[in-house]
């Protein structure tokens, strides 16, 4: 199917052509007709599936077809609520790209910066507002934002809203919306709390669920290191001693784990920052910018916080902890090896994580090569053969898969600095 088959108006098709888009992704193909017919939508999809275009294109088209009351008065007609500044900026850029040949005005507002430029834009009139919950509530309370003329509402990354503690703010905002509106709700996961929230927002929604990806790019060289849990830190430090590793995105399962790994890396002289839901928007944006510009060599992230991270020429992804959802592994390592480039993905697996590795191998329909000759092997290794059938690694770019002497435990018990 082509975008031209979706009854999209010419100004948007022209913009999509300019962006090089010809074929819609599955979520776009299924969602756009539903939204153009003005139904509420419940979308279960992760970042990277193309969901921003899935809701941005129909919003632009529906608003473009509406008559503006007057040239001097442009009330907010669509609100997109998203949890973080970086996501809000990305969504705003998408509206700018897809709507460049329409006369619609869009604006992004978020906290952590002076509000004057944002309030000036709001006074001038905005058709589409992209916002984070805290700054939106603040400007609403000050009287700068009125939502009484709103016809479309999007709640994006709902499960991340829950993770970051924004649900109460979201509920306050929802009480200010007109009852008669078209609502869109997107979440990568659907725990009971999210389902309950969706029920308060949507009316007879059509559900669109995108099956998570199950294959990994051939340009990514994958390897797994069997290692004792307590040896993961010294193994990580040993691998990062290779200066040819220019950038590395490291994944942990918890926020506390991300902070701990980043702290220990910095203590060892390796520049690292952590990014997760407990960090302020300013801190997350600064860490991401530093990583993209290579001022910081290593970024340690949790899965939810890593959504939307797109770093050019990212050389390595390291799973310090394996995810307990196999599809998450595919999304994690997909941050490298993009656009045909080569990438390397290493995973640490301790005894408790072998079931996770088995599920990952089953999902991607291949056995990830095992690196045996590293300084911190898990002993005994024999019992792992039933899980992953370890094979001799032959990773041409994995310089640390050669012969090694036992590395010193420089990461063990650090000496406390004198005050």
Secondary structure, DSSP 8 states (H G I E B T S, - for coil): --GGGTT--HHHHHHHHHHT--S--HHHHHHHHHHHTT--EEEE--TTSSHHHHHHHHHHHHHHTS--SBTTB----EEEE-SSHHHHHHHHHHHHHHTTTS---EEEE-SSS-SHHHHHHHHH--SEEEE-HHHHHHHHHTTS---TT--EEEE-SHHHHHHTT-HHHHHHHHTTS-SS-EEEEEES---HHHHHHHHHH-SS-EEEE--------TTEEEEEEE--GGGHHHHHHHHHT-TT---EEEE-SSHHHHHHHHHHHHHTT--EEEE-TTS-HHHHHHHHHHHHTTSSSEEEE-TTTTTT---TT--EEEESS--SSHHHHHHHHTTSSGGG--EEEEEEE-GGGHHHHHHHHHHHTS---B--SSTT--S--GGGHHHH---B---TT-GGGS-------TTSS------
